[in-house]
Amino acid sequence: AQKITQTQPGMFVQEKEAVTLDCTYDTSDQSYGLFWYKQPSSGEMIFLIYQGSYDEQNATEGRYSLNFQKARKSANLVISASQLGDSAMYFCAMREGPRYKLSFGAGTTVTVRA
Amino acid sequence: DTEVTQTPKHLVMGMTNKKSLKCEQHMGHRAMYWYKQKAKKPPELMFVYSYEKLSINESVPSRFSPECPNSSLLNLHLHALQPEDSALYLCASSQVVGAGSGETQYFGPGTRLLVL
């Protein structure tokens, strides 16, 4: 079964607008971590934001915020004030329990239009 | 500084060649990872080293041989690869897994491998 589901294969967003990328997850563990990574066409996976399962506050990092709804098992990424440089593939990932392994979603391609 | 470096950036090799990919980090991380990524797909975990010992091998074919000479370096030795092994190979590092943001994996820029 899919542990991480990203239902939006591709999105277009206008420059300076906000965009929400959806991510739902499936786990029975109480301790888990949720991550968002950005991958431009150059290939590097860039860490954006982290949310721990026990964190009560939604994580924020600059223009990135994570809308964590534990009961719904969702961890949506919000990018505010989109910039042309935000055009990239975005992956949601989860670490369950004590394991090192990350489960990645299929990714969402974001294209920012001027 | 959250930098992981990888060399080379690009590699073309024949099926009979032997080559190595190198990865280095100076963040004091004690867990290091190799991933394989095909175009428009998520990364797939290959190997995990923890405290310089192989912790996870995701049933990777023996033509891929990892090595962790010290806590900062990770190599991936390649031998007799197949064309389907052509991919982006990503290295990552993290603190040894635990609660909190310390478990974040930081990735290098990757090596684009083409096997002819």
Interface residues (C-beta under 8 A of the other chain):
Chain A: S31 G33 F35 Y37 S42 G43 E44 M45 I46 F47 Y50 G52 Y54 M89 F91 A93 R95 P98 R99 Y100 K101 L102 F104 G105 A106 G107
Chain B: T2 A31 Y33 K40 K41 P42 P43 L45 V48 S50 S55 I56 L88 L90 A92 S94 V97 A99 G100 S101 E103 T104 Q105 Y106 F107 G108 P109 G110 R112
